[in-house]
Amino acid sequence: MAQFLQQLINGLSLGSIYALIALGYTMVYGIIKLINFAHGDIYMIGAYIGYACIRHFKLGFIPSLLISMVACSLLGFAIEKIAYKPLRNSTRIAALITAIGVSLFLEYSTMAIVGATVKTYPEVVKTVTFTPIEGVVINIQQIFIFSVTIILMVILQFIVHKTRIGKAMRAVSADKDAAQLMGINVDSTISFTFAIGSALAGAAGILVGIYYNSINPLMGILPGLRAFIAAVFGGIGIIPGALIGGLTIGIIETVVSGYASSLYKDAVAFAILILILLIKPSGLLGKNTREKV
């Protein structure tokens, strides 16, 4: 039981990071039906910005987190304006190929600037451990990760449901043409969606840095794919579904690693994606919709 509880706690920490990345996927898809495969690399950029703030500018965790979120939101805004907006009325495959191109551009540009070697994250949060139950250890980094995720999730829900821009986001998601006829600036709404999703990815980047203590320019590939699985699992386009999906994938991954082998965790994650698509393609919280001809 102690081992299971330990894997559950580890899974909640890892799943919180996946959830923050998955929120960006699900928000963008909910607005313009685009799978932004460059999103995992924005998470990587966020980790490097946090590293620079802590290592070179000697800032604390909270200032570094906020700077990383702001910088990544500006990056997401720029990517949407430069790469995706000109293709908004093109085919989905054109936008998908562009997303893959942006992903590769971010990865290898970062590699050219900072190098390809793994960098060790500076210790910004002192390691403190708690043992609530014998055999179960919780460290302060895990508490930080889970707390920051819940706080950002609550703020996001407030923005989406209680603010004017949130109302515009929901309107564009429901019917873009009707929203435009009602006077909503669709371009600004889409750009804001990219910005806020990228900010959440930036937060995930600095959180994974303090948790695993190492970063590299290709670190966004697999977490980005797992976060995509999490978004599909919860119901892509549904914000609470991204949180549920991220936590679920994180827990499954750590349980598989703990009881079997870490070699199987990716196979299990993608097997879950296949099962979801076969059994309930709309995801856990999604609803099946019929298109009228």
C-alpha positions in Angstrom: 0.0 0.0 0.0 2.8 2.4 0.8 4.4 1.8 -2.6 1.1 2.4 -4.3 0.5 5.7 -2.4 4.1 6.8 -3.3 3.5 6.1 -7.0 0.1 7.9 -6.7 1.8 11.0 -5.3 4.5 10.9 -7.9 1.8 10.5 -10.6 -0.1 13.6 -9.3 3.1 15.7 -9.6 3.9 14.4 -13.1 0.3 14.6 -14.2 0.0 18.2 -13.1 2.8 19.1 -15.5 1.0 17.2 -18.3 -2.3 19.0 -17.4 -0.7 22.4 -17.8 0.6 21.5 -21.3 -2.7 19.8 -22.2 -4.6 22.9 -21.4 -2.9 24.7 -24.2 -3.7 21.9 -26.7 -7.3 21.8 -25.6 -7.9 25.6 -25.7 -6.4 26.1 -29.2 -8.3 23.1 -30.5 -11.5 24.3 -28.9 -11.2 27.6 -30.7 -9.8 26.8 -34.2 -9.7 23.0 -34.3 -5.9 23.0 -34.7 -3.5 20.5 -33.0 -0.6 22.8 -32.2 2.3 20.3 -32.1 4.7 23.2 -31.4 3.1 23.6 -28.0 5.5 21.1 -26.3 8.4 23.2 -27.5 7.0 26.3 -25.9 7.1 24.4 -22.7 10.8 23.7 -23.4 11.4 27.4 -24.0 9.7 28.2 -20.7 12.1 25.9 -18.9 15.1 27.7 -20.4 13.7 31.1 -19.6 13.2 30.0 -16.0 16.8 28.6 -16.0 18.2 32.0 -17.2 16.2 34.0 -14.6 17.4 31.8 -11.8 21.0 31.1 -12.9 22.0 34.4 -14.4 19.6 37.0 -12.9 19.5 35.4 -9.4 15.7 35.6 -9.2 13.5 33.5 -7.0 10.9 30.9 -8.0 7.8 33.2 -8.2 9.4 36.0 -10.3 11.0 33.4 -12.6 7.7 31.7 -13.0 5.9 34.9 -13.9 8.6 36.0 -16.3 8.6 32.6 -18.0 4.8 32.7 -18.4 4.8 36.3 -19.8 7.7 35.5 -22.3 6.0 32.3 -23.4 2.6 34.0 -23.9 4.4 36.6 -26.1 6.0 33.8 -28.0 2.7 32.0 -28.5 1.1 35.2 -29.7 3.9 35.8 -32.2 3.7 32.2 -33.5 0.0 32.5 -34.1 0.3 35.8 -35.9 3.3 34.7 -38.1 2.7 31.0 -38.7 -1.0 30.1 -38.2 -3.0 33.2 -39.0 -2.1 33.2 -42.7 -3.3 29.6 -42.9 -6.5 30.0 -41.0 -8.7 29.4 -44.1 -6.4 26.7 -45.5 -6.8 22.9 -45.2 -6.1 21.3 -41.8 -3.2 19.3 -43.2 -1.5 22.6 -44.1 -1.8 23.9 -40.6 -0.7 20.6 -39.1 2.5 20.6 -41.3 3.2 24.2 -40.3 2.8 23.2 -36.6 5.4 20.5 -37.1 7.7 23.0 -38.9 7.4 25.5 -36.1 8.2 22.7 -33.6 11.4 21.8 -35.4 12.3 25.5 -35.8 12.0 26.1 -32.0 14.0 23.0 -31.1 16.9 23.6 -33.4 17.0 27.4 -32.9 17.3 26.7 -29.1 20.0 24.2 -29.7 21.9 26.7 -31.8 21.7 29.4 -29.1 22.2 27.4 -25.9 23.8 24.2 -27.2 22.6 20.6 -27.3 24.0 19.6 -23.9 21.8 18.9 -20.9 21.8 21.7 -18.4 21.4 21.2 -14.6 18.7 23.4 -13.1 19.8 25.5 -10.2 18.2 24.7 -6.8 15.7 27.5 -6.3 13.4 25.6 -4.0 15.2 24.0 -1.0 14.5 20.2 -0.9 12.3 19.5 2.2 10.7 16.1 2.6 7.7 15.0 4.6 6.7 11.5 5.6 3.0 11.5 6.4 2.8 7.7 6.3 5.7 5.3 6.8 7.2 4.5 3.5 5.6 7.5 1.7 7.8 10.5 1.1 6.5 13.9 -0.2 8.9 16.6 -1.1 8.3 20.4 -1.3 8.7 20.4 -5.1 5.8 18.1 -5.5 3.6 20.3 -3.3 4.7 23.4 -5.3 3.9 21.7 -8.6 0.4 20.5 -7.6 -0.4 23.8 -5.9 0.6 26.0 -8.8 -1.4 23.8 -11.2 -4.6 24.1 -9.2 -4.1 27.9 -8.8 -3.6 28.4 -12.5 -6.5 26.1 -13.3 -8.8 28.1 -11.1 -7.6 31.4 -12.6 -8.1 30.0 -16.1 -11.7 28.9 -15.2 -12.4 32.4 -13.9 -11.1 34.0 -17.1 -13.1 31.7 -19.3 -16.4 31.9 -17.4 -16.4 35.3 -15.7 -14.6 37.7 -18.0 -15.5 39.5 -21.3 -12.6 37.9 -23.2 -13.6 34.5 -21.8 -17.2 35.0 -23.1 -15.7 35.9 -26.5 -13.6 32.7 -26.4 -16.6 30.6 -25.7 -18.6 32.3 -28.5 -15.8 31.8 -31.0 -15.5 28.2 -30.0 -19.2 27.6 -30.5 -19.6 29.4 -33.8 -16.8 31.6 -35.2 -18.9 33.2 -38.0 -21.8 34.0 -35.7 -19.4 35.5 -33.1 -18.0 37.8 -35.8 -21.4 38.9 -36.8 -22.1 39.8 -33.1 -19.1 42.2 -33.1 -16.5 39.9 -31.5 -13.0 40.4 -32.8 -12.2 36.8 -33.7 -8.5 37.4 -34.5 -7.8 39.0 -31.1 -9.7 36.2 -29.4 -7.7 33.5 -31.1 -4.4 35.3 -30.4 -5.4 35.7 -26.7 -6.1 31.9 -26.6 -2.7 31.1 -28.0 -1.1 33.5 -25.5 -2.8 32.1 -22.4 -2.2 28.5 -23.5 1.5 29.3 -24.0 1.7 31.0 -20.6 0.5 27.7 -19.0 3.1 25.8 -21.0 5.8 28.1 -19.8 4.7 27.5 -16.2 5.0 23.8 -16.8 8.5 24.2 -18.1 9.9 25.9 -15.0 8.0 23.4 -12.8 9.6 20.4 -14.6 13.0 22.1 -14.2 12.8 22.3 -10.5 11.4 18.8 -10.3 13.8 16.9 -12.5 16.7 19.3 -12.2 17.7 19.0 -15.9 16.6 20.4 -19.2 17.6 20.0 -22.9 16.3 21.4 -26.2 14.4 18.2 -27.1 12.7 17.9 -23.8 9.3 19.0 -25.2 8.7 16.2 -27.6 7.5 13.3 -25.5 5.8 15.4 -22.8 4.0 17.2 -25.6 2.7 14.0 -27.0 1.7 12.7 -23.6 -0.1 16.0 -22.9 -1.9 15.6 -26.3 -3.0 12.1 -25.1 -4.2 13.6 -21.9 -6.2 16.2 -23.8 -7.8 13.6 -26.0 -8.5 11.4 -22.9 -10.3 14.1 -21.1 -12.1 15.4 -24.1 -10.1 17.8 -26.3 -11.6 21.3 -26.3 -12.8 20.8 -22.7 -10.7 22.6 -20.0 -11.6 20.3 -17.0 -11.0 17.3 -19.2 -7.4 18.4 -19.8 -6.8 18.4 -16.0 -8.4 15.1 -15.5 -6.6 13.6 -18.5 -3.2 15.0 -17.4 -3.5 13.6 -13.8 -4.7 10.2 -15.1 -1.9 9.8 -17.6 0.7 10.9 -15.0 -0.6 8.4 -12.4 -0.7 5.5 -15.0 2.8 6.3 -16.1 4.3 6.3 -12.6 2.3 3.1 -11.6 3.6 1.3 -14.7 7.1 2.5 -14.0 6.9 1.4 -10.4 5.3 -2.0 -10.8 6.7 -3.0 -14.2 9.3 -1.0 -16.0 9.8 2.5 -17.3 10.4 1.0 -20.7 6.7 0.3 -21.0 5.2 3.6 -19.9 5.1 5.2 -23.4 3.6 2.0 -24.9 0.9 2.0 -22.2 0.1 5.7 -22.8 -0.3 5.3 -26.5 -2.3 2.1 -26.0 -4.7 4.1 -23.9 -5.0 6.7 -26.7 -5.9 3.9 -29.2 -8.5 2.5 -26.8 -10.1 5.9 -26.2 -10.3 6.5 -30.0 -12.0 3.1 -30.4 -14.4 3.2 -27.4 -15.1 7.0 -26.9 -13.5 9.2 -29.5 -14.9 12.3 -27.9 -13.0 11.7 -24.7 -14.1 11.2 -21.1 -16.0 14.6 -20.8 -16.7 15.1 -24.5 -20.0 14.7 -26.2 -20.6 13.0 -29.5 -21.9 15.5 -32.1 -23.4 14.9 -35.5 -22.6 17.1 -38.4 -25.5 18.1 -40.6 -25.0 17.9 -44.3 
